[in-house]
Amino acid sequence: FIASAMLSGCSAIILFSWIGYKTNGWKMSPAYKQSLTSVAKLGALLMAILLFFETWKVLSGIAGQPPGKYAAMMAMVSGPYALDFWVAEIGMGMVIPFIIILAVRAKNMPALFVASVFGIIGIFFMRYDLVVVGQIVPHFHTLNIVGQPALYPYTPSLHEVMVTLGGFGLCTMLFLMGERMFRGHLSEDH
């Protein structure tokens, strides 16, 4: 959990730094670019660590078929949440950003911006899968109750989607307003 939080921070630092500089029309200093390169390298390391953790999460959820965990893991690996897991969480969240960072050696700022966007999308789906897949297995699934579904269905309601999009929109608006009104913070003397 801490590694994914650190990865979220790395992605957010690159994303908001790039947007802030583009919004104000500034050119990044070589020292600032070097610091973002270091952040991107740390992000790549954290992606590799998270891939290792994800592998063990899947293996421990499948090996021995632990009650409840096995059903949830199979729903995520090959069931109704497989697309979220493989494409969004693993592909967009870890593999694609990792490849982008390695391909540009963490030096191309627009490429790092794209990698950070993919990383944030992947982290969102990681949290989504954590919450939703953990709740779709019925509590008494091992009792084989007649008429009880193997997995509860779940689709986000329109209100949930709108609240999520509104939250992202509000954060984006406040960030851009702050960048325009306060002209960022140019002091790099830390």
N, CA, C and O atoms as a DFTB+ gen file, in Angstrom:
760 C
 N C O
     1  1       0.832      -1.194       0.000
     2  2       0.000       0.000       0.000
     3  2       0.872       1.252       0.000
     4  3       0.557       2.230      -0.678
     5  1       1.965       1.224       0.756
     6  2       2.857       2.381       0.814
     7  2       3.565       2.579      -0.519
     8  3       3.758       3.712      -0.961
     9  1       3.953       1.479      -1.160
    10  2       4.617       1.591      -2.466
    11  2       3.680       2.207      -3.497
    12  3       4.113       3.023      -4.310
    13  1       2.401       1.827      -3.477
    14  2       1.460       2.414      -4.437
    15  2       1.182       3.878      -4.106
    16  3       0.946       4.680      -5.009
    17  1       1.207       4.236      -2.821
    18  2       1.044       5.648      -2.443
    19  2       2.239       6.467      -2.923
    20  3       2.079       7.591      -3.398
    21  1       3.435       5.898      -2.795
    22  2       4.628       6.600      -3.284
    23  2       4.587       6.738      -4.803
    24  3       4.978       7.772      -5.346
    25  1       4.112       5.694      -5.491
    26  2       3.981       5.770      -6.946
    27  2       2.960       6.834      -7.338
    28  3       3.165       7.562      -8.310
    29  1       1.868       6.928      -6.592
    30  2       0.880       7.988      -6.841
    31  2       1.526       9.354      -6.701
    32  3       1.285      10.249      -7.512
    33  1       2.349       9.513      -5.669
    34  2       3.042      10.783      -5.454
    35  2       3.999      11.111      -6.579
    36  3       4.046      12.251      -7.041
    37  1       4.765      10.125      -7.027
    38  2       5.697      10.354      -8.146
    39  2       4.936      10.778      -9.398
    40  3       5.325      11.727     -10.079
    41  1       3.844      10.063      -9.696
    42  2       3.049      10.398     -10.880
    43  2       2.440      11.785     -10.756
    44  3       2.430      12.549     -11.721
    45  1       1.930      12.115      -9.571
    46  2       1.310      13.429      -9.366
    47  2       2.335      14.551      -9.464
    48  3       2.038      15.606     -10.024
    49  1       3.533      14.343      -8.933
    50  2       4.575      15.375      -9.016
    51  2       4.906      15.679     -10.470
    52  3       4.971      16.843     -10.866
    53  1       5.113      14.638     -11.264
    54  2       5.448      14.846     -12.682
    55  2       4.278      15.485     -13.412
    56  3       4.464      16.441     -14.165
    57  1       3.072      14.964     -13.197
    58  2       1.883      15.476     -13.883
    59  2       1.662      16.953     -13.584
    60  3       1.541      17.761     -14.504
    61  1       1.607      17.313     -12.300
    62  2       1.289      18.691     -11.944
    63  2       2.436      19.649     -12.240
    64  3       2.197      20.819     -12.541
    65  1       3.664      19.177     -12.160
    66  2       4.794      20.038     -12.539
    67  2       4.734      20.369     -14.018
    68  3       4.903      21.524     -14.410
    69  1       4.496      19.363     -14.835
    70  2       4.442      19.573     -16.283
    71  2       3.280      20.498     -16.643
    72  3       3.444      21.431     -17.430
    73  1       2.098      20.234     -16.061
    74  2       0.932      21.082     -16.344
    75  2       1.186      22.508     -15.870
    76  3       0.859      23.463     -16.575
    77  1       1.766      22.660     -14.680
    78  2       2.044      23.998     -14.152
    79  2       2.978      24.789     -15.047
    80  3       2.737      25.968     -15.307
    81  1       4.027      24.163     -15.516
    82  2       4.972      24.862     -16.388
    83  2       4.347      25.162     -17.746
    84  3       4.581      26.233     -18.307
    85  1       3.558      24.236     -18.282
    86  2       2.902      24.487     -19.573
    87  2       1.835      25.569     -19.449
    88  3       1.690      26.405     -20.341
    89  1       1.090      25.558     -18.348
    90  2       0.033      26.547     -18.142
    91  2       0.600      27.958     -18.105
    92  3       0.009      28.880     -18.668
    93  1       1.733      28.131     -17.452
    94  2       2.335      29.453     -17.315
    95  2       3.307      29.792     -18.435
    96  3       3.821      30.910     -18.490
    97  1       3.566      28.841     -19.332
    98  2       4.467      29.106     -20.454
    99  2       5.926      29.214     -20.057
   100  3       6.706      29.873     -20.744
   101  1       6.303      28.580     -18.962
   102  2       7.680      28.649     -18.496
   103  2       8.510      27.526     -19.089
   104  3       7.985      26.515     -19.554
   105  1       9.811      27.730     -19.061
   106  2      10.748      26.687     -19.476
   107  2      11.402      26.127     -18.215
   108  3      11.845      26.877     -17.345
   109  1      11.456      24.806     -18.130
   110  2      12.052      24.174     -16.948
   111  2      13.563      24.345     -16.947
   112  3      14.218      24.216     -17.981
   113  1      14.097      24.634     -15.785
   114  2      15.549      24.735     -15.644
   115  2      16.152      23.327     -15.706
   116  3      15.463      22.348     -15.417
   117  1      17.420      23.221     -16.075
   118  2      18.062      21.896     -16.096
   119  2      18.023      21.195     -14.734
   120  3      17.866      19.976     -14.670
   121  1      18.165      21.954     -13.656
   122  2      18.124      21.348     -12.319
   123  2      16.737      20.775     -12.021
   124  3      16.616      19.706     -11.423
   125  1      15.689      21.496     -12.444
   126  2      14.325      21.022     -12.212
   127  2      14.046      19.782     -13.051
   128  3      13.420      18.834     -12.577
   129  1      14.516      19.790     -14.307
   130  2      14.359      18.603     -15.153
   131  2      15.080      17.408     -14.542
   132  3      14.577      16.285     -14.583
   133  1      16.256      17.652     -13.976
   134  2      17.006      16.565     -13.343
   135  2      16.250      16.015     -12.142
   136  3      16.256      14.807     -11.902
   137  1      15.598      16.894     -11.387
   138  2      14.833      16.408     -10.237
   139  2      13.628      15.582     -10.691
   140  3      13.299      14.574     -10.065
   141  1      12.968      16.002     -11.779
   142  2      11.851      15.214     -12.304
   143  2      12.334      13.897     -12.894
   144  3      11.623      12.894     -12.838
   145  1      13.541      13.893     -13.460
   146  2      14.133      12.647     -13.944
   147  2      14.346      11.683     -12.781
   148  3      14.082      10.487     -12.903
   149  1      14.820      12.203     -11.662
   150  2      15.007      11.362     -10.470
   151  2      13.675      10.827      -9.953
   152  3      13.581       9.671      -9.539
   153  1      12.648      11.671      -9.981
   154  2      11.316      11.237      -9.552
   155  2      10.801      10.138     -10.479
   156  3      10.211       9.161     -10.017
   157  1      11.022      10.293     -11.786
   158  2      10.577       9.277     -12.743
   159  2      11.313       7.958     -12.533
   160  3      10.711       6.889     -12.635
   161  1      12.599       8.027     -12.242
   162  2      13.361       6.797     -11.978
   163  2      12.855       6.107     -10.713
   164  3      12.752       4.881     -10.667
   165  1      12.543       6.892      -9.695
   166  2      11.960       6.323      -8.485
   167  2      10.610       5.679      -8.805
   168  3      10.292       4.601      -8.304
   169  1       9.816       6.357      -9.649
   170  2       8.530       5.798     -10.063
   171  2       8.693       4.476     -10.793
   172  3       7.917       3.547     -10.569
   173  1       9.697       4.377     -11.667
   174  2       9.943       3.120     -12.382
   175  2      10.323       2.009     -11.404
   176  3       9.871       0.873     -11.544
   177  1      11.145       2.336     -10.423
   178  2      11.508       1.347      -9.404
   179  2      10.273       0.889      -8.634
   180  3      10.104      -0.302      -8.374
   181  1       9.414       1.832      -8.271
   182  2       8.197       1.486      -7.538
   183  2       7.246       0.653      -8.389
   184  3       6.553      -0.220      -7.867
   185  1       7.207       0.915      -9.704
   186  2       6.376       0.089     -10.590
   187  2       6.878      -1.347     -10.612
   188  3       6.082      -2.286     -10.578
   189  1       8.187      -1.521     -10.667
   190  2       8.756      -2.874     -10.639
   191  2       8.427      -3.567      -9.314
   192  3       8.091      -4.751      -9.296
   193  1       8.523      -2.833      -8.220
   194  2       8.186      -3.400      -6.909
   195  2       6.713      -3.773      -6.852
   196  3       6.363      -4.843      -6.353
   197  1       5.841      -2.898      -7.359
   198  2       4.407      -3.191      -7.347
   199  2       4.062      -4.374      -8.238
   200  3       3.175      -5.159      -7.902
   201  1       4.747      -4.516      -9.367
   202  2       4.515      -5.696     -10.208
   203  2       4.865      -6.971      -9.444
   204  3       4.157      -7.973      -9.544
   205  1       5.945      -6.935      -8.689
   206  2       6.321      -8.077      -7.855
   207  2       5.231      -8.354      -6.812
   208  3       4.826      -9.501      -6.625
   209  1       4.759      -7.300      -6.136
   210  2       3.712      -7.473      -5.127
   211  2       2.412      -7.983      -5.746
   212  3       1.742      -8.837      -5.166
   213  1       2.058      -7.465      -6.913
   214  2       0.837      -7.919      -7.591
   215  2       0.935      -9.397      -7.947
   216  3      -0.035     -10.143      -7.813
   217  1       2.108      -9.809      -8.399
   218  2       2.308     -11.222      -8.729
   219  2       2.063     -12.093      -7.502
   220  3       1.376     -13.111      -7.586
   221  1       2.621     -11.698      -6.370
   222  2       2.430     -12.482      -5.155
   223  2       1.009     -12.388      -4.631
   224  3       0.514     -13.341      -4.030
   225  1       0.340     -11.264      -4.844
   226  2      -1.061     -11.149      -4.430
   227  2      -1.916     -12.147      -5.204
   228  3      -2.769     -12.824      -4.630
   229  1      -1.679     -12.230      -6.512
   230  2      -2.442     -13.167      -7.336
   231  2      -2.106     -14.605      -6.952
   232  3      -3.006     -15.429      -6.788
   233  1      -0.824     -14.909      -6.809
   234  2      -0.431     -16.279      -6.461
   235  2      -0.979     -16.705      -5.101
   236  3      -1.443     -17.834      -4.945
   237  1      -0.928     -15.811      -4.124
   238  2      -1.448     -16.173      -2.797
   239  2      -2.965     -16.266      -2.788
   240  3      -3.535     -16.975      -1.959
   241  1      -3.626     -15.561      -3.697
   242  2      -5.081     -15.637      -3.778
   243  2      -5.575     -16.861      -4.515
   244  3      -6.732     -17.255      -4.368
   245  1      -4.699     -17.472      -5.314
   246  2      -5.088     -18.654      -6.083
   247  2      -4.585     -19.936      -5.420
   248  3      -5.310     -20.930      -5.372
   249  1      -3.366     -19.923      -4.915
   250  2      -2.771     -21.128      -4.328
   251  2      -3.556     -21.579      -3.101
   252  3      -3.773     -20.801      -2.172
   253  1      -3.967     -22.808      -3.107
   254  2      -4.707     -23.357      -1.979
   255  2      -6.176     -22.987      -1.960
   256  3      -6.915     -23.445      -1.088
   257  1      -6.608     -22.182      -2.886
   258  2      -7.994     -21.731      -2.993
   259  2      -8.576     -21.278      -1.647
   260  3      -9.541     -21.865      -1.156
   261  1      -7.980     -20.225      -1.048
   262  2      -8.515     -19.760       0.241
   263  2      -9.953     -19.266       0.085
   264  3     -10.264     -18.563      -0.876
   265  1     -10.832     -19.628       1.024
   266  2     -12.243     -19.247       0.909
   267  2     -12.419     -17.729       0.808
   268  3     -11.828     -16.968       1.575
   269  1     -13.228     -17.316      -0.133
   270  2     -13.498     -15.893      -0.335
   271  2     -12.454     -15.208      -1.180
   272  3     -12.789     -14.513      -2.139
   273  1     -11.206     -15.392      -0.842
   274  2     -10.125     -14.744      -1.583
   275  2      -9.971     -15.351      -2.971
   276  3      -9.710     -14.638      -3.940
   277  1     -10.130     -16.662      -3.068
   278  2      -9.987     -17.330      -4.362
   279  2     -11.057     -16.842      -5.343
   280  3     -10.754     -16.540      -6.497
   281  1     -12.304     -16.767      -4.880
   282  2     -13.395     -16.313      -5.755
   283  2     -13.166     -14.876      -6.208
   284  3     -13.384     -14.545      -7.373
   285  1     -12.729     -14.032      -5.293
   286  2     -12.457     -12.639      -5.644
   287  2     -11.292     -12.543      -6.623
   288  3     -11.345     -11.771      -7.580
   289  1     -10.249     -13.320      -6.387
   290  2      -9.077     -13.276      -7.266
   291  2      -9.417     -13.789      -8.660
   292  3      -8.958     -13.229      -9.656
   293  1     -10.218     -14.849      -8.740
   294  2     -10.605     -15.366     -10.053
   295  2     -11.511     -14.373     -10.789
   296  3     -11.447     -14.269     -12.013
   297  1     -12.351     -13.647     -10.053
   298  2     -13.178     -12.611     -10.682
   299  2     -12.306     -11.512     -11.262
   300  3     -12.643     -10.915     -12.285
   301  1     -11.183     -11.248     -10.603
   302  2     -10.290     -10.193     -11.069
   303  2      -9.360     -10.683     -12.177
   304  3      -9.069      -9.931     -13.107
   305  1      -8.896     -11.906     -12.098
   306  2      -7.920     -12.409     -13.063
   307  2      -8.578     -12.886     -14.354
   308  3      -8.071     -12.620     -15.443
   309  1      -9.708     -13.592     -14.237
   310  2     -10.326     -14.136     -15.450
   311  2     -11.833     -13.961     -15.493
   312  3     -12.494     -14.538     -16.356
   313  1     -12.383     -13.187     -14.590
   314  2     -13.826     -13.013     -14.528
   315  2     -14.277     -11.646     -15.007
   316  3     -13.670     -11.070     -15.911
   317  1     -15.335     -11.124     -14.410
   318  2     -15.909      -9.861     -14.879
   319  2     -15.010      -8.636     -14.672
   320  3     -15.239      -7.600     -15.298
   321  1     -14.007      -8.733     -13.819
   322  2     -13.117      -7.595     -13.581
   323  2     -11.739      -7.787     -14.199
   324  3     -10.798      -7.065     -13.870
   325  1     -11.623      -8.761     -15.093
   326  2     -10.324      -9.048     -15.725
   327  2      -9.850      -7.881     -16.588
   328  3      -8.659      -7.573     -16.607
   329  1     -10.759      -7.235     -17.298
   330  2     -10.371      -6.101     -18.148
   331  2      -9.826      -4.956     -17.295
   332  3      -8.804      -4.357     -17.628
   333  1     -10.512      -4.660     -16.201
   334  2     -10.018      -3.625     -15.281
   335  2      -8.628      -3.979     -14.765
   336  3      -7.734      -3.134     -14.729
   337  1      -8.459      -5.236     -14.369
   338  2      -7.201      -5.651     -13.760
   339  2      -6.064      -5.673     -14.772
   340  3      -5.037      -5.027     -14.563
   341  1      -6.235      -6.411     -15.867
   342  2      -5.120      -6.602     -16.805
   343  2      -4.830      -5.363     -17.637
   344  3      -3.666      -5.002     -17.816
   345  1      -5.863      -4.706     -18.147
   346  2      -5.638      -3.557     -19.034
   347  2      -5.361      -2.286     -18.240
   348  3      -4.352      -1.616     -18.462
   349  1      -6.261      -1.953     -17.311
   350  2      -6.129      -0.669     -16.614
   351  2      -5.095      -0.717     -15.492
   352  3      -4.184       0.109     -15.445
   353  1      -5.239      -1.690     -14.589
   354  2      -4.353      -1.710     -13.417
   355  2      -2.931      -2.142     -13.773
   356  3      -1.973      -1.448     -13.432
   357  1      -2.785      -3.262     -14.445
   358  2      -1.449      -3.772     -14.761
   359  2      -0.872      -3.070     -15.991
   360  3       0.243      -2.549     -15.943
   361  1      -1.630      -3.055     -17.093
   362  2      -1.118      -2.470     -18.339
   363  2      -0.893      -0.972     -18.258
   364  3       0.231      -0.493     -18.412
   365  1      -1.977      -0.229     -18.014
   366  2      -1.870       1.232     -17.998
   367  2      -1.202       1.758     -16.737
   368  3      -0.575       2.816     -16.762
   369  1      -1.331       1.030     -15.638
   370  2      -0.804       1.520     -14.376
   371  2       0.651       1.214     -14.121
   372  3       1.331       1.955     -13.410
   373  1       1.144       0.113     -14.702
   374  2       2.523      -0.264     -14.388
   375  2       3.371      -0.570     -15.621
   376  3       4.481      -0.052     -15.746
   377  1       2.872      -1.394     -16.524
   378  2       3.706      -1.846     -17.648
   379  2       3.977      -0.718     -18.642
   380  3       5.135      -0.463     -18.972
   381  1       2.941      -0.041     -19.122
   382  2       3.134       1.027     -20.120
   383  2       3.979       2.172     -19.562
   384  3       4.928       2.588     -20.228
   385  1       3.678       2.708     -18.360
   386  2       4.552       3.772     -17.839
   387  2       5.993       3.309     -17.635
   388  3       6.931       4.063     -17.891
   389  1       6.170       2.077     -17.177
   390  2       7.516       1.532     -16.969
   391  2       8.283       1.493     -18.288
   392  3       9.450       1.881     -18.346
   393  1       7.624       1.024     -19.343
   394  2       8.263       0.962     -20.665
   395  2       8.571       2.362     -21.184
   396  3       9.645       2.591     -21.741
   397  1       7.643       3.300     -21.008
   398  2       7.874       4.677     -21.465
   399  2       9.076       5.285     -20.744
   400  3       9.947       5.886     -21.373
   401  1       9.118       5.127     -19.431
   402  2      10.228       5.706     -18.657
   403  2      11.558       5.098     -19.083
   404  3      12.549       5.813     -19.232
   405  1      11.583       3.783     -19.280
   406  2      12.828       3.143     -19.724
   407  2      13.197       3.561     -21.142
   408  3      14.373       3.766     -21.443
   409  1      12.193       3.688     -22.018
   410  2      12.463       4.023     -23.419
   411  2      13.095       5.402     -23.566
   412  3      13.975       5.594     -24.405
   413  1      12.656       6.358     -22.762
   414  2      13.203       7.721     -22.873
   415  2      14.268       7.989     -21.813
   416  3      14.743       9.117     -21.675
   417  1      14.637       6.964     -21.074
   418  2      15.636       7.070     -20.004
   419  2      15.285       8.169     -19.003
   420  3      16.160       8.801     -18.412
   421  1      13.986       8.375     -18.833
   422  2      13.443       9.345     -17.871
   423  2      13.900      10.769     -18.154
   424  3      14.029      11.567     -17.226
   425  1      14.151      11.108     -19.426
   426  2      14.652      12.447     -19.748
   427  2      13.699      13.278     -20.610
   428  3      13.849      14.498     -20.668
   429  1      12.743      12.670     -21.268
   430  2      11.819      13.383     -22.143
   431  2      10.583      13.772     -21.330
   432  3       9.796      12.908     -20.944
   433  1      10.412      15.075     -21.068
   434  2       9.339      15.531     -20.179
   435  2       7.937      15.239     -20.724
   436  3       7.089      14.794     -19.950
   437  1       7.643      15.465     -22.017
   438  2       6.304      15.098     -22.496
   439  2       6.017      13.598     -22.354
   440  3       4.891      13.211     -22.042
   441  1       7.021      12.762     -22.579
   442  2       6.832      11.316     -22.406
   443  2       6.605      10.973     -20.936
   444  3       5.796      10.100     -20.621
   445  1       7.310      11.649     -20.042
   446  2       7.097      11.419     -18.610
   447  2       5.699      11.870     -18.188
   448  3       5.082      11.263     -17.314
   449  1       5.207      12.939     -18.816
   450  2       3.838      13.389     -18.550
   451  2       2.843      12.296     -18.942
   452  3       1.931      11.981     -18.178
   453  1       3.019      11.720     -20.132
   454  2       2.129      10.648     -20.594
   455  2       2.217       9.451     -19.645
   456  3       1.196       8.866     -19.282
   457  1       3.430       9.090     -19.246
   458  2       3.604       7.974     -18.312
   459  2       2.910       8.259     -16.982
   460  3       2.319       7.359     -16.384
   461  1       2.979       9.503     -16.519
   462  2       2.335       9.837     -15.242
   463  2       0.813       9.793     -15.360
   464  3       0.134       9.395     -14.413
   465  1       0.273      10.193     -16.505
   466  2      -1.181      10.096     -16.713
   467  2      -1.607       8.632     -16.666
   468  3      -2.574       8.278     -15.991
   469  1      -0.876       7.785     -17.391
   470  2      -1.179       6.353     -17.354
   471  2      -1.054       5.807     -15.931
   472  3      -1.882       5.007     -15.498
   473  1      -0.035       6.232     -15.218
   474  2       0.167       5.764     -13.849
   475  2      -0.981       6.140     -12.934
   476  3      -1.418       5.327     -12.119
   477  1      -1.472       7.361     -13.057
   478  2      -2.584       7.805     -12.204
   479  2      -3.862       7.052     -12.549
   480  3      -4.628       6.687     -11.657
   481  1      -4.095       6.817     -13.841
   482  2      -5.263       6.022     -14.245
   483  2      -5.157       4.611     -13.665
   484  3      -6.133       4.072     -13.144
   485  1      -3.977       4.025     -13.758
   486  2      -3.775       2.683     -13.219
   487  2      -3.972       2.616     -11.716
   488  3      -4.556       1.658     -11.211
   489  1      -3.492       3.625     -10.993
   490  2      -3.666       3.661      -9.533
   491  2      -5.149       3.797      -9.184
   492  3      -5.621       3.197      -8.218
   493  1      -5.883       4.588      -9.975
   494  2      -7.324       4.708      -9.752
   495  2      -7.986       3.341      -9.869
   496  3      -8.784       2.963      -9.012
   497  1      -7.661       2.598     -10.922
   498  2      -8.266       1.277     -11.102
   499  2      -7.766       0.274     -10.065
   500  3      -8.483      -0.665      -9.718
   501  1      -6.552       0.460      -9.571
   502  2      -6.058      -0.405      -8.497
   503  2      -6.931      -0.239      -7.256
   504  3      -7.314      -1.224      -6.624
   505  1      -7.241       0.995      -6.916
   506  2      -8.104       1.260      -5.757
   507  2      -9.543       0.800      -6.022
   508  3     -10.200       0.256      -5.135
   509  1     -10.018       1.024      -7.242
   510  2     -11.365       0.584      -7.619
   511  2     -11.484      -0.931      -7.459
   512  3     -12.438      -1.425      -6.858
   513  1     -10.514      -1.661      -7.999
   514  2     -10.536      -3.122      -7.883
   515  2     -10.446      -3.566      -6.430
   516  3     -11.122      -4.512      -6.024
   517  1      -9.623      -2.893      -5.653
   518  2      -9.471      -3.243      -4.242
   519  2     -10.809      -3.149      -3.512
   520  3     -11.161      -4.036      -2.735
   521  1     -11.548      -2.078      -3.762
   522  2     -12.820      -1.862      -3.069
   523  2     -13.912      -2.768      -3.620
   524  3     -14.588      -3.459      -2.857
   525  1     -14.091      -2.773      -4.937
   526  2     -15.220      -3.480      -5.534
   527  2     -15.049      -4.991      -5.459
   528  3     -15.965      -5.694      -5.032
   529  1     -13.901      -5.496      -5.863
   530  2     -13.705      -6.949      -5.875
   531  2     -13.748      -7.510      -4.455
   532  3     -14.133      -8.662      -4.253
   533  1     -13.363      -6.715      -3.493
   534  2     -13.453      -7.165      -2.110
   535  2     -14.874      -7.279      -1.592
   536  3     -15.102      -7.892      -0.550
   537  1     -15.836      -6.699      -2.300
   538  2     -17.222      -6.718      -1.832
   539  2     -18.150      -7.590      -2.660
   540  3     -19.313      -7.753      -2.291
   541  1     -17.684      -8.152      -3.759
   542  2     -18.598      -8.905      -4.622
   543  2     -18.796     -10.349      -4.189
   544  3     -19.748     -10.995      -4.625
   545  1     -17.918     -10.866      -3.342
   546  2     -18.068     -12.242      -2.862
   547  2     -19.044     -12.233      -1.687
   548  3     -18.809     -11.535      -0.701
   549  1     -20.148     -13.006      -1.774
   550  2     -21.105     -13.048      -0.669
   551  2     -20.448     -13.529       0.626
   552  3     -19.551     -14.372       0.609
   553  1     -20.907     -12.983       1.730
   554  2     -20.304     -13.299       3.031
   555  2     -20.405     -14.792       3.373
   556  3     -19.466     -15.371       3.920
   557  1     -21.539     -15.407       3.051
   558  2     -21.752     -16.820       3.377
   559  2     -21.577     -17.715       2.147
   560  3     -22.301     -18.699       1.990
   561  1     -20.627     -17.382       1.281
   562  2     -20.465     -18.135       0.032
   563  2     -20.063     -19.589       0.258
   564  3     -20.372     -20.440      -0.575
   565  1     -19.389     -19.893       1.351
   566  2     -18.943     -21.275       1.595
   567  2     -20.076     -22.180       2.074
   568  3     -19.904     -23.398       2.118
   569  1     -21.227     -21.617       2.433
   570  2     -22.349     -22.424       2.923
   571  2     -23.215     -22.968       1.799
   572  3     -24.122     -23.762       2.052
   573  1     -22.954     -22.558       0.561
   574  2     -23.727     -23.015      -0.608
   575  2     -25.225     -22.809      -0.412
   576  3     -26.009     -23.740      -0.599
   577  1     -25.618     -21.625      -0.043
   578  2     -27.024     -21.287       0.170
   579  2     -27.734     -21.271      -1.173
   580  3     -27.255     -20.663      -2.131
   581  1     -28.883     -21.944      -1.239
   582  2     -29.645     -22.034      -2.480
   583  2     -30.139     -20.646      -2.871
   584  3     -30.706     -19.925      -2.050
   585  1     -29.922     -20.286      -4.109
   586  2     -30.388     -19.010      -4.633
   587  2     -29.424     -17.855      -4.431
   588  3     -29.643     -16.766      -4.961
   589  1     -28.369     -18.077      -3.677
   590  2     -27.391     -17.011      -3.475
   591  2     -26.416     -17.007      -4.654
   592  3     -25.870     -18.050      -5.011
   593  1     -26.198     -15.832      -5.259
   594  2     -25.277     -15.788      -6.403
   595  2     -23.839     -16.069      -5.970
   596  3     -23.463     -15.834      -4.822
   597  1     -23.047     -16.575      -6.909
   598  2     -21.628     -16.829      -6.621
   599  2     -20.898     -15.509      -6.386
   600  3     -20.029     -15.417      -5.519
   601  1     -21.255     -14.498      -7.157
   602  2     -20.689     -13.155      -7.008
   603  2     -21.823     -12.147      -7.103
   604  3     -22.741     -12.310      -7.906
   605  1     -21.758     -11.120      -6.292
   606  2     -22.730     -10.043      -6.405
   607  2     -22.359      -9.178      -7.607
   608  3     -21.181      -8.900      -7.832
   609  1     -23.349      -8.756      -8.372
   610  2     -23.029      -7.850      -9.496
   611  2     -22.843      -6.422      -8.980
   612  3     -23.452      -6.021      -7.988
   613  1     -22.005      -5.678      -9.659
   614  2     -21.835      -4.270      -9.298
   615  2     -21.471      -3.479     -10.538
   616  3     -20.571      -3.851     -11.292
   617  1     -22.173      -2.399     -10.733
   618  2     -21.855      -1.414     -11.759
   619  2     -22.024      -0.051     -11.108
   620  3     -23.043       0.197     -10.464
   621  1     -21.048       0.841     -11.261
   622  2     -21.200       2.166     -10.651
   623  2     -22.448       2.872     -11.183
   624  3     -22.732       2.837     -12.380
   625  1     -23.175       3.502     -10.285
   626  2     -24.365       4.240     -10.699
   627  2     -23.948       5.552     -11.360
   628  3     -22.796       5.975     -11.261
   629  1     -24.894       6.180     -12.025
   630  2     -24.634       7.466     -12.667
   631  2     -24.167       8.485     -11.627
   632  3     -23.268       9.282     -11.895
   633  1     -24.774       8.459     -10.451
   634  2     -24.394       9.408      -9.403
   635  2     -22.950       9.193      -8.949
   636  3     -22.217      10.157      -8.730
   637  1     -22.546       7.941      -8.810
   638  2     -21.165       7.656      -8.402
   639  2     -20.169       8.125      -9.459
   640  3     -19.122       8.685      -9.135
   641  1     -20.503       7.892     -10.709
   642  2     -19.629       8.335     -11.801
   643  2     -19.552       9.856     -11.824
   644  3     -18.472      10.423     -11.984
   645  1     -20.694      10.517     -11.665
   646  2     -20.718      11.979     -11.705
   647  2     -19.954      12.586     -10.523
   648  3     -19.255      13.586     -10.690
   649  1     -20.080      11.996      -9.335
   650  2     -19.334      12.500      -8.175
   651  2     -17.833      12.345      -8.412
   652  3     -17.057      13.246      -8.095
   653  1     -17.425      11.206      -8.969
   654  2     -16.002      10.975      -9.250
   655  2     -15.485      11.966     -10.281
   656  3     -14.435      12.579     -10.086
   657  1     -16.214      12.124     -11.375
   658  2     -15.797      13.083     -12.408
   659  2     -15.811      14.511     -11.871
   660  3     -14.935      15.312     -12.197
   661  1     -16.809      14.824     -11.049
   662  2     -16.861      16.152     -10.437
   663  2     -15.675      16.406      -9.524
   664  3     -15.143      17.516      -9.495
   665  1     -15.257      15.396      -8.780
   666  2     -14.080      15.530      -7.918
   667  2     -12.819      15.778      -8.721
   668  3     -12.015      16.644      -8.376
   669  1     -12.643      15.008      -9.804
   670  2     -11.485      15.229     -10.669
   671  2     -11.543      16.616     -11.307
   672  3     -10.532      17.315     -11.387
   673  1     -12.733      17.007     -11.760
   674  2     -12.893      18.317     -12.381
   675  2     -12.626      19.455     -11.408
   676  3     -11.981      20.439     -11.769
   677  1     -13.117      19.330     -10.176
   678  2     -12.891      20.359      -9.163
   679  2     -11.406      20.498      -8.848
   680  3     -10.884      21.610      -8.771
   681  1     -10.731      19.375      -8.668
   682  2      -9.285      19.429      -8.375
   683  2      -8.517      20.060      -9.529
   684  3      -7.616      20.870      -9.311
   685  1      -8.871      19.691     -10.750
   686  2      -8.204      20.261     -11.924
   687  2      -8.452      21.761     -12.010
   688  3      -7.527      22.536     -12.254
   689  1      -9.711      22.168     -11.806
   690  2     -10.047      23.586     -11.875
   691  2      -9.300      24.385     -10.803
   692  3      -8.740      25.441     -11.095
   693  1      -9.290      23.885      -9.570
   694  2      -8.603      24.598      -8.492
   695  2      -7.103      24.681      -8.743
   696  3      -6.485      25.710      -8.472
   697  1      -6.516      23.605      -9.259
   698  2      -5.085      23.631      -9.564
   699  2      -4.783      24.663     -10.647
   700  3      -3.862      25.466     -10.502
   701  1      -5.560      24.641     -11.735
   702  2      -5.311      25.586     -12.827
   703  2      -5.583      27.024     -12.399
   704  3      -4.866      27.935     -12.813
   705  1      -6.613      27.244     -11.574
   706  2      -6.869      28.594     -11.066
   707  2      -5.705      29.064     -10.200
   708  3      -5.277      30.214     -10.298
   709  1      -5.196      28.175      -9.355
   710  2      -4.052      28.527      -8.518
   711  2      -2.821      28.849      -9.344
   712  3      -2.084      29.783      -9.027
   713  1      -2.594      28.086     -10.399
   714  2      -1.445      28.344     -11.270
   715  2      -1.569      29.701     -11.960
   716  3      -0.587      30.434     -12.084
   717  1      -2.772      30.028     -12.403
   718  2      -2.965      31.300     -13.114
   719  2      -2.965      32.489     -12.155
   720  3      -2.390      33.532     -12.464
   721  1      -3.602      32.340     -11.001
   722  2      -3.716      33.464     -10.077
   723  2      -2.412      33.731      -9.333
   724  3      -2.030      34.887      -9.147
   725  1      -1.736      32.686      -8.912
   726  2      -0.535      32.855      -8.099
   727  2       0.750      32.679      -8.888
   728  3       1.842      32.823      -8.338
   729  1       0.632      32.371     -10.160
   730  2       1.780      32.190     -11.062
   731  2       2.754      31.139     -10.529
   732  3       3.968      31.265     -10.689
   733  1       2.214      30.116      -9.902
   734  2       3.050      29.025      -9.411
   735  2       4.010      29.484      -8.335
   736  3       3.824      30.546      -7.740
   737  1       5.012      28.705      -8.089
   738  2       6.065      29.071      -7.141
   739  2       7.395      28.746      -7.807
   740  3       7.808      27.589      -7.882
   741  1       8.039      29.775      -8.279
   742  2       9.240      29.598      -9.086
   743  2      10.504      29.375      -8.276
   744  3      11.523      28.972      -8.838
   745  1      10.472      29.619      -6.996
   746  2      11.683      29.469      -6.202
   747  2      12.115      28.010      -6.170
   748  3      11.388      27.145      -5.681
   749  1      13.305      27.749      -6.695
   750  2      13.846      26.388      -6.687
   751  2      15.007      26.281      -5.710
   752  3      15.750      25.300      -5.735
   753  1      15.168      27.282      -4.848
   754  2      16.257      27.288      -3.873
   755  2      15.813      26.564      -2.609
   756  3      15.286      27.179      -1.682
   757  1      16.030      25.263      -2.581
   758  2      15.618      24.465      -1.417
   759  2      16.824      23.853      -0.779
   760  3      16.702      23.141       0.217
